[in-house]
Amino acid sequence: MTKIISAKIRNWVAGSILSPKTGDRILQWLTDIDSAAFIEEIQALVKAENTDKLEDIFGTTITFGTGGIRGRMGPGPNCVNTRTVGAAAQGLAQYLSGIDKIKNDLSRNNVETTKTGCWYRAVVVAWDTRINSNLFAKETARVLAANDIPVKIFDGYRSTPELSFTIRDLRAMAGVMISASHNPPNDNGFKIYFDHGGQVVAPLDEAIAHQIGCVNEIRQLDYETAIRSGLIQTIGEDVDERYVNVLSEMTLADTRGIRLVYTPLHGVGMTSVAAALEKLGYKDIHYVDEQIVPDGYFGTLNQGIANPETPEVFELGIRKASDIQADLVLASDPDADRIGIALPLPECGWAASTAELALDGNQISALLCHYILTQKQATGTLPKRGLFCKTVTTSDLSAIIARSFGLEVKDDLPVGFKHISSAIEKMSREITFVFGAEESHGYLADTRIRDKEAATGILLAEYAALSKLENRTLRDELDDIYNTYGYFKEVKKSVSLDLGGKHKSAELIMEYLRSSPPQKIGGYTVFSLIDRKKHEILDLRTKIKTRAEGERTNILIFTFSTIGYTRVIVRPSGTEGSIKYYVSATEIDQYPSKENGMAQNRLAIDCMAEHLLDAIIEICANISYNKLI
């Protein structure tokens, strides 16, 4: 059968149906003993004559981005499999082997000697409940061990933030998380963390990516042999205990009188969010039984999407909350670094759509920021020089709240929580980090962890319990925040670039917007275009250019006032073939004329936000069709 398949591949190459590179790679995978597990799948694609998919998965190589590799599982160098994971681990090993760290104090730095006589601190490896995560974790461990790098690996699935904590707790020199976060079930990934506990950022990520690209041979050591030699060691329960203690120490009040529903959405959240809630003494916790079962297929969720940004994931949790008349529902994503919340409505309780009941990431950010700062101020624990961090796509409302409490604010960070972690690492000793947030439901309130932490949701439960004592809810608290600081409405959408049956280039669309920015979007006059890639601000009324501050990133920001709180942001996805749009509208901005003015009510602001979103998507679609075909 393999001979017949191979002959067909050669014929396709001869007929220019497949590229020579793709043909060579397929033939190599068909004959390579390490690829035996994929032969049946490759043969099925050949039999089905699915040459487009064969060209895709064999003609290109999966790219290193967003701190690692992430994508669909399957055969070929453009998919996540034992070979591409092994190559990533080998590249990481090659990079770490070249670092001149060596010979620190053993007891302080947890270093271990290797066969070569060099001194290395360990690399921590963790994995979630996704399909093949355990397999890929062991593959990572045995490749690192084959390169004489000690490995500390968990004995079961754990959360991404626990990996971050453990790197710092064990003074390891790096960490690897096997997870694709909230991606579809057929995806997985390999995320790299460095010794500060955060994901790698430039230029470190570029250096590691270079090493991965230079891999000629993947060294592998038998897993059990590496265990016996001590190169691979299992992490003990004491680390779990210290981690959960840190989570419980985030508490800012001892009120626990709340009835809540929690679901880990088939992921690892029972090891972190649930563990912290129980340690803190919450007695009235109710779990969504169907979803506490680890399941890499995320079988109870529509299309297997386990993302708390998507209100539909709350369906079973809301059903349970309605049955028991709970006060709130919490949900974390598969690797438990994102948290979402759903709340009943005052007029109808839980009898509403999931979209009406679930809060978005910016609303959660505002609640957490206000609660943390209010409590710290009341108890005298608010630092003299505190720091709040957010990504540029996150609502300005939380930054306004932070400034009102006297915090220093870093509000222009690129998309990705790794940039918040990097900002924490760079801050001076005189400054104390207080809170960080990104609109995609990522939050952090303790620097002993350096990635977003779903267990920050325990503060939402605590806030709700305190509010309940006064016959109030978190919706009442959010209304008060709006009344004090101004109402904000944020909407966003990710649009595939596969428009009209042809793949469109995000870069070409971005460059067209840069060179010919729209003067109006949805009838609203654009004041300025902030180009974070060029570090440039273009005033579209005067055509004057000034320098934009902040880290360089491929983002365009269109503002509609001198203040700039109302804005449209366009950026290409770092992990998907899509462009992402973010719109923020608020009553705070002042408009130059009644025609472009905004009625001071929430419905008008909501309509404006939706209108701006539709308009920018239409503009980019027209660019795609008219300029790029």
N, C-alpha and C positions, 0 to 999 in steps of 0.2 A: 504493500500500500504506500509506504514512504517513497518508493521509487516512482510510482505513478504520480504522486503529488509533486515530487521534485521535478519530474519531466514537465508537468503542467506549469510550474513556476518558471522554468527556463523558457518555455514557449511564450509565456506572458511577457517576459523580459525582452525576448527577441522581437515580439510584436509591439513593443513600447507601451504595453498595457500596465506594466509595473516598471519602476525605475531599477537600474542595475543594482544600486545600493540596497533597495528593498528586497530584491530577489536574493542577493547574497546573504542578507541577514536572515531571511526566512529559511534558506537552505542550512545555514549554520545552526539555527534553533532546532531544525528537524533532526540534525545528526549529533548535536551536542548532548552528552549524557546528562548534563545539569539541567537541560530543558525538557527532559522526558515527560514531566508533569503537564507540559503544555501541548504535546504533540496532537492529542485528540482535538483540542480546541482549534489549533492551526489547520488541521485536516478538515474540520467542519467548515471553516471559513473558505478554504480552497474549493471544497465540494460545492458550496453555495455560490462560488464565483464572486464573493464579496471583495473585489479587488480594491474598492475605495477604503474599506476598513483595514485591509492588509497594508495598503500604502501608508495609512495614518499611523498604525501601531508599530510598523517596522521601518518606515521611511524617515522618521524623526526620533529624537531622543527626549525623554521627559526632562523638563527643565528644572533647575534648582531655583526656587523662588519662595518668598514669604517664609523664610527660615528653614526650608527643606524642600522635599518633593511631595506632591499630592496629586492624585488622579485616580482614574478607574483601574481596577485590578484586571489582570489578564496577561497574555503573552506579549512579547515584543519590548523593545527598548523604550517605547513611549507609554508604557503602562507600569503600574506598581506590581511587582512580583519579587520573588526571592533574588533574582539576578539584579534588578535595579536597586532594591534595598541593599543587597550585598555590596554593590558598587558605591552607593552612598556611604555605607559604613566604612568601606575601604578608603574612600577619599577622606572621610573624617579622621580615620586612623593615621593616614599619611600626613595630614595637617598637624594633628596633635603630636606626632612623633618628631616633628620639626620644631616644636616650641621649646625654647630654652627656659623651662621652669625649674625643674629638677632640684632634688636634694633639699627640700624644706624639712622642717621638723616632722617626724613621723606621727607623733601623737596629735599634733596640732592640725596636720594637713591630710591625714588619712592616706598617706602614700604607701605604695607597695613596690617591692622589687620585682623585676622580671628576669627572664633568662639572660637577657643581654647585659644585666647589671645596671641598667638605667633606672631612674626613679620616676614613677608616674603616679599621680592621683587617679582615682577610679573614674570611670564614666558610668553614670546611672542610666539604666534602661527601664522604661515603663511602657505599658500598653493598655488599651481600652477593650471594650467588648465587641469591637468590629470583627467581621469575618477576616480570618488570617492574622489578626493583630498579634496573637501569641506566637504564631509561626514566624512572623517578621521580626518580632522582638528577639527570639532565640537566634535567628539568622544574624541579626545585628551583633548580638553578644559574642557569637562564635567567630565572626570576622574580626571584631576588636581584639578578642583573646588571641587569635592567630597572629595578630600584630603586636603581641606582648603588652597589651593595654588591659589592666584589670577592669572588671565589670561588676557593678552591683545591680542586680536585677530583682524586681518585685516578684513575689510568688503567685501573684494573681493580678487581675486588672485593678488599676488605680487611676486617679484623676490627673489631668495635665498640671494643675496647680500643685498637686502633691509632688510631682516630679520636680517642679521648680523649687519647692521647699526643701526637698531631699538633697538636691545638688548643694545648696547652701549649708544644710544641716550636717552633711557628711564631708563638706569641704571638697567636693569632687571637682574635677577640672572641666567636665562637660556632662551633657545629658542628651538622651534621645527619647522622644515620645512617638510611639507608633499609634497614629490616629489620623482621621480625616475630619475631626471635629463634627460638624453638623452636615457634612456632605451626604449624598445619596448612598444607599447600602453597598453598592458595588465599588465604592471608592475607599482608598486608604492612603496613608501618608507616613512620612519619616521627617519629624521636626527636630532640629538641632538647637540645644540650649548651651550657653557657655557658663563659666564658673560663677558669674554673678546671679545666676538663676533665671535670666531672661533669654528669649530667643536671640539668635545671632542677628546683627544688623551690619550695614556697610561700615568699613570695608571687609570685616571679618567674613561675612557671608560670601563675598566675592572670592576671597582667598580659598575658602572651603570648596566652593563651586569649581574653582580652577583645579583643585586637587581631584575632585570627582571626575572631571573631564579628562584628567591625565591617567586614570586607572587603566592599567594594562592587564593586571592579574588580581583576582579577588582571592585573598588568602582566607582559608577556612580551617577551623579546628573543630573536631568532633565535640559536640556540646557536653556530653557526659565526661569526656576526657578533660575538658576545660574545668568542669566542676571539681573533679578529683584533684586537679593540679592547683586549685585555688584561684585560678585566673578569673573564674566566674563564681560569684558568691551571691547568695540570696539575702535580700534586705530583711531585717528582723522586724517584729511587731513593735519594737520600741520606737521606730521611726514613725509608724502610723499613730502611735499614742502622742508623740510630740507634735505631730502635724495637727491632729484634732484638738489638742490643747491650744495651739495657736489660733485655730478657728474660733474656739470658744472664748478666747481672750479678746476677740473683737467686740464683744457685747458692751453696750453703753447704758444698759438699764436691766433691772432684774424682774421686770414684768413679763409674765408668760401666759396670761389669761387669754389665749386666742385658740380658736379651732381652725386648724389648717389642713389642707390636702397637699401632699407632695408627690411628684412623680419624677423619676430619673430618666424617663423616656427610653427605657431598656439599656441605659448606659451605666456609668460607674458611680453615679451620685449617692448611692447608699453608703459608699465608703467615705464620703466627705460631707455633703449637705445634711443627709439624714443623721450621720454620726454626730455632727456638731449640734443639731437641734436636740437630739436625745441627751447629749452631755450637758447641755444648757438647762435641761429640766422641763422641756415642753412635753406635756402629758397628753394633750389632745391633738396628736398628729395622726392623720389617716393617709395611708399610702394607696396609690392606684395599683392594685394587686397585679393586674395584667401587665403593667409596665415596669415593675420592679424586677421582672425576670430578664436577665441579660439576653439580648437577641440582636445579633449583628444585622439581621434583616429588618429590624424595627417594624415588626409585623402588624402592630396595632395602629400604625400611623399611615396616613395617606401618602402613597408613593414612597414610603420609607423615609420621609423627611422628618428628622428629629431635631428641629431648630426652634427654640423658644421665641425667635423673631417672628415665627409664623403662628398666628393665633389658633389655627386649626389643631395644633398639637395639644391644646388644652381641652379638647372635646371630652375625653374620658374623665379627666380631672374635674371639669366643670359638672359633669353628670354626677360624680360622687359628691362634690361640694353641694349640689342642689339637694341630693338625698339626705345629707346629714346637716344641712344648713351651716356650712363652714363659712368662715370670714374671708378666707383667701385661698388661692391655689398657687403653689410654686412649682416650676418645672425647670430642670437643667438639661443641657444637651449631652450627647453621648460621652464626651470626655470631661464633663462637669466644669467647664470654665465659663459658661454663659448661663445666666439665670433670667427667667421670665416670671411674670406674675399676672394673675387674673383676679379681678375684684367684682363683687356683685354691684348692680346699679341700684340707687336708692328707690327708684320707682317700680322696679320689677324684679329685684333680686338677681338670681341666676338665669331667669327666663329671658335671655337675649342671645344674640349671636356671639360667637367667640371673638369676632373682630371688635365688638362693642365692649366686651368684658376684659380683654387683655390690654395691658398697658404697653406702649412702645418703649424702646430702649432709652430715648431721651427723657421721657416722663419718669422712668425708674431712676435715671441719673439725677434728676432734679430732686426727687424724694430722698434718695440716699444722701446726696450732698447736703441738703437742708437739715436732715435729721442728724447726721454726724456732726456738723458744725454747731447746731443748736445744743446738742447734748454736751459736746466738749466745752462749749462756752459756759454752759450752766454749771458744769463741774470744775471749771477752772483748769481744764487740761488742753485747751486750745493753745498750740505753740505760738510764741511771739512771731516767729517767721515760719508760717506754714505754707505748704505748696499744694496746689491743685493742678492736675494735668488732664488734658483731653485732646482727642484727635480733631483735626480740622473739620471733619464731617459731622461732628457731634454738636448738638444745639449749644448756642451761647448762653442759654438760660442758666445752666449749672455754673458757668464761669462768672456770670453776673452775681449769682448767690455767693460764690466763693469770695469775690472781691468785696461784697458787702460785709463779710466777716473779717476783712483785713488780710486775706490770704494772698500770697503771690500766685500768679496764674500763668501756666504754660498752656496756651489754648490753640496753638497752630501746628501741632505735631502731625506727621504723616499718618495715613491710615494703617492700622495695625497696632495691637497693644504692646508689641515689642519696643515701639518708640517711647511709650510711657515708661517702660522698664528702663530703657536707656537713659531717659531724662532723670529718673530716680538715681541711677548710678552716677550721673554727672553732677548732681546737685552738691553744693558746698556743705560743709559740716554744720554751718549755722542755720541751715534750713531743714525743716522736718516735713517729710511727705505726709499728707493727710488723706487725700482721696484722688483716685484717677478713674476716668470713665471713657468709654467709646460707645457710639450710638448702637452698635451691634450687640448690645446686652452684655458688655464686658466691664467689670468693676473690680477695684482693688482698694483695700483700706488698711493693709498691713505690709510693710516692706520685707518681712521675713518670707514673703512669697513675692515673686517677680513676674507673675502673669495674671491675667484676669481670673477671678475666683468666683465660681457659682455660689459658694457658701457665704458670700457677702449677702446673700438673700436672707440670712438669719437676722440681719438688721431690719429688713422689711417686715418680718414677722414681729420683731420687737417693737418697731414703730407702730404697727397696727395694734398691738396689744396696749400700748400706752394711749393711743387715740381712743380705743374702745372704752377705756376708763372714763372718758368724757363724752361717751355716746357719739363718737365721731369715727370716721373711716379714713383710709388713706386717700380716698377721692376727695374728702373734705380738706385734707391737708394739701393736696395738689391744687385745689381751688384757691386756697389761701396763698399758696406760692405764686400762682398766676396773678392774683389780686395785688400782691405786694410788688412783684418784680416785672410783671407784664406777661401777657399770654403769647405763647409760641405754638406754632403748628408745624410739624415736620412730616414730610412724606418722601418716599424714595422708591426707586424701581431699578431693577437690573434688566437690561434688554440684550438679547442674543444678537451677535453680529452676523448671524446667518440670515440675512434679509434677502427676500426675493430669490431664494435658492442659491445665493452666492455668498461665500464667506467674505465679510468686509473687514478691512483693517482698522482697528481702533486708533492706531497711530495716525493714519491718514485723516480720520475724522477729527482727532484732536488738533492736528496741524492746521486743518482748514479753519477750525474755530479760532485758532490763534491768529491766523493771517487775516481772516475776515470775520471778526466777531459781530454777532447780531447787535443792532442798535436798540432793538426792543425784543422782549420775550413775552409772548402772550399779551401784547399791548402795553406792557410796563417798560418804561425807559430804563435802559441799563446805564448805571452811573460809571462803573469801572469794571475792568477785567483784571483779576489777579492771577498771574501765571506763575505758579510755584516752581515750574521746571526752569523757567528763565529768570526767576527771582525778580519779576517785573510787575508793576502796576500801571495799567494803561487807563487814564481817564478818558472815556469815550466822548465826553462833551468838549474837552479842551485839547485832546490828543497828546497831553503831556504824560511822559513816562517817569515813574519813580521806582525806587528799589523796594522789593517785597522782602520782608524778613521771614525767618523760619527755614527749616531744613528743605532741601531741594526734593521735590516729588512731582510726578506727572499728574497735576491737578489744575483744573481751570475753575475759577470762582467768579461768577457774575453777581455784582451787587446792585441794589436798587435804591440806595440812599447813601448819604455821607457816612452814616453810622455803620451800615453794612450788615446789620443783623438779618435782614431779609436778603436771601441769596439763593443762587442756583449753583450747584457744584457738579462738575462732570469729570469723571475719571475712568480709565480703562481698568478692568478687573485684573488683579495680579495672579489669579488662579483659574480664571474661566475665560472663554471667548465671548466676552460681553463688555458693554459699557454701563457704568453705574451712575445714576442720577440721584442727587440729594437736594431737596428743597426745604428751606426754612423760611417761614413767614411770621411776622410779629407786629403787634400794635405799637411797639416802641419806636420804630422808624418813622421819621417825618418825611412826607412826600412833597414834591415841589408844586403840585397843582391839585385842585379838586378832582380833575379828570382822572389822575393817577392815584388819588388818595384812597384811603382804606377806612371803611366804617369801623368805629370802635366797638366791634362785637366779634365774638368768636366764630360765628357762622361765616361772616365775611372773610375772616382770616383763613378759615379752613378752605373756603372756595378759592381764595387766591392761591394758596399752596397747591391745590390740585390743578388749577389752571396753569400755573407756571410749570408744573411737572409735565403735563400733557404737551405744552408748547415747546419745551426744550427737546422732548423726545421726537416731536414732529420735525423740528429743525434739523436734528441729527439724522433722522430717517431720510429727509430730502437731500441732505448732503451726500448720504450714502448712495442713493439712487441716481442723483443727477451729476455728481462729481466723480464718483469712484468706479462706476461701471465701465 
